[in-house]
Structure formats: structure tokens, C-alpha cells
Amino acid sequence: MTAATANPHVEAAQRGLARVWIEFESALVQVPVIARMLAGKMRLEDYQRLLVNLRQQVVEGSRWISRAASNLSVRHEELQSLFVRHAPAEHRDYRLLEQNYVATGGALEKIRTARKNIGSEALSAFMYQAASRPDPLGLLGAMFVIEGLGERLAAGWAEAIQSQLQLPDEALTFLSYHGANDGDHLDMFDQALVLAVTDAETAEEVVRHAKIVARLYRLQLEELDNV
């Protein structure tokens, strides 16, 4: 996040989001698939399961961002433009997951036809429900968590997985791309936060959405293949 601004409501949101992130990252290391990776014990089947399970939720990303943009009123026109510009970047992500899965020896049809696990169902349902509200400013909290994963963790995960499984670069482009580019996405998030958070209620909603999405994202990783 950027340095503290003159807006006390933005500062409050930033402090709340920082607390959410610390709790989220601490809890992630206890999720079995992540714990195995961090312990140097990841198997190829673990990585393939991760790709398959992530794809079913990631494919929805650009759709809920577009829905959120369509529900922003004219007074949030500048924020709406940021959302609209961001949606195409998310649209390519699921394709990277498919390509990575095939590069590990998986069948394209399998990753394309797999069902969402119960954590992904909960996460997607919440995202669409929140994006369908009038002026869904709280969704910036969701973006903070998801983009934070890319900027802060994806590159390290890619290195660990490649080291343990000896995979070619083309099997890791989803994580590598986010590790390299989500810093720019978080810069855009900072701009959006300043535009959106003009009162205490909005600051609270942003932090609340971040808490919910952090928990549901972790649930998605805990429930791999549980459909």
C-alpha cells in the first residue's frame, strides 16, 4: 500500500487491511497443500490439483469485476474506469492455468470440465452477490487479498514448486505472471482506495470484505477436490 494519505478514512482502511493480511498469511501456511510446499514435500499431483481447483474460480474473475463496474453509479465514474481496465487482465488468468496444467502432463478437458470445490463455490457466490449491490465499493477489500497473493506470495511459490518438481517454465506461468505483475495491480488498488473511501462506513466495508474473502480463499485451498 502507498504511504499514508491525508484522508483518515483511507488510513483506517489501510490499517485494517494490513491486519487482515497478517492473519491471512499466517493461516495460509497451515493449509495442507501450502504446508507441504513450504516443507519441500510437494508432489506433482499436489500441483496439478491446485491448478485444477484454482481454475474453476479464477475463470469468474473478470466477470465479477465487470459486474461490479456496471453497478457503480455515475459519481464513481473514475473508479468504474479502473475496474473496466482491470477486467481484461483477469480474463487471461484461467488460460494460463489451463496451459500450466497441460505442461505438467494433465489433460485439457479435465481442467476445463472440473467442478468448483465447495470453497470455490462459496467464494464465487460471495463475489457475485457483493458485485451485484449498488456501488459495491467493499469489493476493493476482495481485490486487496487476491492481488496481494500475487504480489507477495506467487513468485516464491513458483520458485519453490519449480525447485521441488523440476518443471519447465511453461508449467508455472500463472504464478510467475502474478509475481511479476500484481505489484502494478496493487498500485491501481491504491488509486481506487483513495477514490472510493471517503467515509468511515466505506472503510469498514472494504476491511470486512477483505476478511470474508481471505477466509473463503483459504477455504478453497483447504477443500481441494471436495465437490
C-alpha positions as CSV (number, residue, x, y, z in Angstrom):
1,M,0.0,0.0,0.0
2,T,1.1,3.6,-0.5
3,A,2.2,5.9,2.2
4,A,-0.5,7.3,4.5
5,T,-2.6,9.8,2.8
6,A,-4.3,12.9,4.3
7,N,-7.6,11.1,4.3
8,P,-8.1,9.5,7.8
9,H,-10.7,7.1,6.3
10,V,-8.2,5.7,3.8
11,E,-5.6,5.4,6.6
12,A,-8.1,3.4,8.7
13,A,-8.8,1.1,5.7
14,Q,-5.1,0.6,5.2
15,R,-4.5,-0.3,8.8
16,G,-7.4,-2.7,8.8
17,L,-6.3,-4.4,5.6
18,A,-2.8,-4.8,6.9
19,R,-4.2,-6.7,9.9
20,V,-6.3,-8.9,7.6
21,W,-3.3,-9.7,5.5
22,I,-1.1,-10.7,8.5
23,E,-3.8,-13.1,9.8
24,F,-4.4,-14.4,6.3
25,E,-0.8,-15.2,5.5
26,S,-0.3,-16.8,9.0
27,A,-3.3,-19.1,8.4
28,L,-2.3,-20.0,4.8
29,V,0.9,-21.8,6.0
30,Q,-1.3,-24.3,7.8
31,V,-3.3,-25.3,4.8
32,P,-2.1,-28.8,3.8
33,V,-1.1,-28.2,0.2
34,I,0.8,-24.9,1.1
35,A,2.4,-26.5,4.2
36,R,3.6,-29.4,2.0
37,M,5.1,-27.0,-0.5
38,L,6.8,-24.9,2.2
39,A,8.2,-28.1,3.7
40,G,9.8,-29.1,0.4
41,K,7.4,-32.1,0.0
42,M,5.2,-31.1,-2.8
43,R,4.3,-33.8,-5.3
44,L,3.3,-33.3,-8.9
45,E,-0.2,-34.4,-8.1
46,D,-0.5,-31.7,-5.5
47,Y,0.4,-29.0,-8.0
48,Q,-2.0,-30.5,-10.6
49,R,-4.8,-30.5,-8.0
50,L,-4.0,-26.9,-7.2
51,L,-4.2,-25.8,-10.8
52,V,-7.5,-27.6,-11.4
53,N,-9.1,-26.2,-8.3
54,L,-8.0,-22.7,-8.8
55,R,-9.1,-22.6,-12.4
56,Q,-12.8,-23.1,-11.6
57,Q,-12.9,-19.9,-9.5
58,V,-10.4,-17.8,-11.5
59,V,-12.4,-18.1,-14.6
60,E,-15.1,-16.0,-12.9
61,G,-12.7,-13.2,-12.0
62,S,-13.2,-10.8,-14.9
63,R,-17.0,-11.5,-14.8
64,W,-17.5,-10.3,-11.2
65,I,-15.2,-7.3,-11.8
66,S,-17.3,-6.4,-14.9
67,R,-20.5,-6.8,-12.9
68,A,-19.2,-4.6,-10.1
69,A,-18.2,-1.9,-12.6
70,S,-21.7,-2.0,-14.1
71,N,-23.2,-1.4,-10.7
72,L,-21.1,1.7,-9.9
73,S,-23.1,4.9,-10.1
74,V,-22.0,8.0,-12.1
75,R,-20.4,9.6,-9.1
76,H,-17.9,6.8,-9.1
77,E,-17.1,7.1,-12.8
78,E,-13.3,7.3,-12.4
79,L,-13.4,4.2,-10.2
80,Q,-15.6,2.4,-12.8
81,S,-12.9,3.1,-15.4
82,L,-10.3,1.4,-13.2
83,F,-12.5,-1.6,-12.8
84,V,-13.2,-1.8,-16.6
85,R,-9.4,-1.6,-17.4
86,H,-8.6,-4.3,-14.8
87,A,-11.2,-6.9,-16.0
88,P,-9.3,-7.9,-19.2
89,A,-6.2,-8.6,-17.3
90,E,-8.1,-11.1,-15.1
91,H,-9.6,-12.7,-18.2
92,R,-6.4,-14.3,-19.3
93,D,-5.6,-15.9,-15.9
94,Y,-7.7,-19.1,-16.3
95,R,-6.0,-19.7,-19.7
96,L,-2.6,-19.7,-18.0
97,L,-3.8,-22.2,-15.5
98,E,-5.0,-24.5,-18.3
99,Q,-1.7,-24.1,-20.2
100,N,0.3,-24.9,-17.0
101,Y,-1.8,-28.0,-16.3
102,V,-1.2,-29.3,-19.8
103,A,2.5,-28.6,-19.4
104,T,2.6,-30.8,-16.3
105,G,1.1,-33.7,-18.4
106,G,-2.6,-33.1,-17.5
107,A,-5.5,-33.3,-20.0
108,L,-7.0,-30.0,-21.1
109,E,-10.5,-31.5,-21.0
110,K,-10.1,-32.5,-17.3
111,I,-9.2,-29.0,-16.1
112,R,-11.9,-27.4,-18.2
113,T,-14.7,-29.6,-17.0
114,A,-13.9,-30.0,-13.3
115,R,-16.4,-28.7,-10.9
116,K,-15.8,-26.0,-8.3
117,N,-14.9,-27.3,-4.9
118,I,-17.1,-26.2,-2.0
119,G,-14.7,-23.4,-1.0
120,S,-14.7,-22.1,-4.6
121,E,-18.5,-22.2,-4.7
122,A,-18.7,-20.1,-1.5
123,L,-16.0,-17.7,-2.8
124,S,-17.6,-17.2,-6.2
125,A,-21.1,-16.9,-4.7
126,F,-20.0,-14.2,-2.3
127,M,-18.1,-12.3,-5.1
128,Y,-21.1,-12.2,-7.4
129,Q,-23.5,-11.3,-4.6
130,A,-21.3,-8.4,-3.5
131,A,-20.7,-7.2,-7.0
132,S,-24.4,-7.1,-7.6
133,R,-25.1,-4.5,-5.0
134,P,-25.4,-0.8,-5.8
135,D,-21.9,0.9,-5.6
136,P,-20.1,-2.3,-4.4
137,L,-17.1,-0.4,-3.0
138,G,-16.4,-3.0,-0.4
139,L,-15.1,-5.3,-3.2
140,L,-11.9,-3.4,-3.1
141,G,-11.1,-5.5,0.0
142,A,-11.5,-8.6,-2.0
143,M,-9.2,-7.2,-4.7
144,F,-6.6,-6.4,-2.0
145,V,-6.5,-10.0,-0.8
146,I,-6.4,-11.6,-4.3
147,E,-3.9,-9.2,-5.8
148,G,-1.8,-9.4,-2.6
149,L,-1.5,-13.1,-3.1
150,G,0.1,-12.5,-6.5
151,E,2.4,-9.7,-5.4
152,R,3.6,-11.1,-2.1
153,L,3.5,-14.9,-2.5
154,A,3.2,-16.1,-6.1
155,A,6.8,-15.6,-7.1
156,G,8.1,-17.5,-4.0
157,W,5.6,-20.3,-4.6
158,A,6.6,-20.6,-8.2
159,E,10.3,-20.9,-7.2
160,A,9.5,-23.5,-4.6
161,I,7.4,-25.6,-6.9
162,Q,9.9,-25.5,-9.7
163,S,12.7,-26.4,-7.4
164,Q,10.9,-29.4,-5.9
165,L,9.3,-30.7,-9.1
166,Q,11.8,-29.7,-11.8
167,L,9.1,-28.3,-14.0
168,P,9.6,-26.3,-17.2
169,D,8.9,-22.5,-17.1
170,E,5.7,-23.0,-19.2
171,A,4.2,-25.0,-16.3
172,L,4.4,-22.1,-13.9
173,T,3.4,-19.0,-15.9
174,F,0.3,-18.3,-13.8
175,L,2.3,-17.9,-10.6
176,S,5.2,-16.2,-12.4
177,Y,2.9,-13.7,-14.2
178,H,1.2,-12.7,-11.0
179,G,4.5,-12.4,-9.1
180,A,5.8,-10.0,-11.8
181,N,2.6,-8.0,-12.4
182,D,0.4,-7.8,-9.3
183,G,2.6,-5.1,-7.9
184,D,1.2,-2.9,-10.7
185,H,-2.3,-4.1,-9.9
186,L,-1.8,-3.1,-6.2
187,D,-0.7,0.3,-7.3
188,M,-4.1,0.6,-9.2
189,F,-5.8,-0.7,-6.0
190,D,-4.2,2.2,-4.0
191,Q,-5.6,4.7,-6.5
192,A,-9.0,3.0,-6.3
193,L,-8.9,3.1,-2.5
194,V,-8.4,6.8,-2.4
195,L,-11.2,7.3,-4.9
196,A,-13.7,5.1,-3.0
197,V,-13.0,5.5,0.7
198,T,-14.4,8.9,1.7
199,D,-16.2,7.9,4.9
200,A,-15.8,5.6,7.8
201,E,-18.6,3.3,6.7
202,T,-16.9,2.6,3.3
203,A,-13.6,2.0,5.1
204,E,-15.3,-0.6,7.3
205,E,-16.9,-2.3,4.4
206,V,-13.6,-2.6,2.5
207,V,-12.0,-4.3,5.5
208,R,-15.0,-6.5,6.1
209,H,-15.0,-7.7,2.5
210,A,-11.2,-8.4,2.8
211,K,-11.8,-10.6,5.9
212,I,-14.5,-12.6,4.2
213,V,-12.6,-13.2,1.0
214,A,-9.4,-14.1,3.0
215,R,-11.3,-16.8,4.8
216,L,-13.1,-18.1,1.7
217,Y,-9.9,-18.1,-0.3
218,R,-8.3,-20.2,2.3
219,L,-11.4,-22.5,2.4
220,Q,-10.9,-23.0,-1.3
221,L,-7.4,-24.3,-0.8
222,E,-8.4,-26.4,2.2
223,E,-11.2,-28.1,0.2
224,L,-9.2,-29.3,-2.9
225,D,-11.3,-31.7,-4.9
226,N,-14.2,-31.7,-2.4
227,V,-17.1,-31.0,-4.7
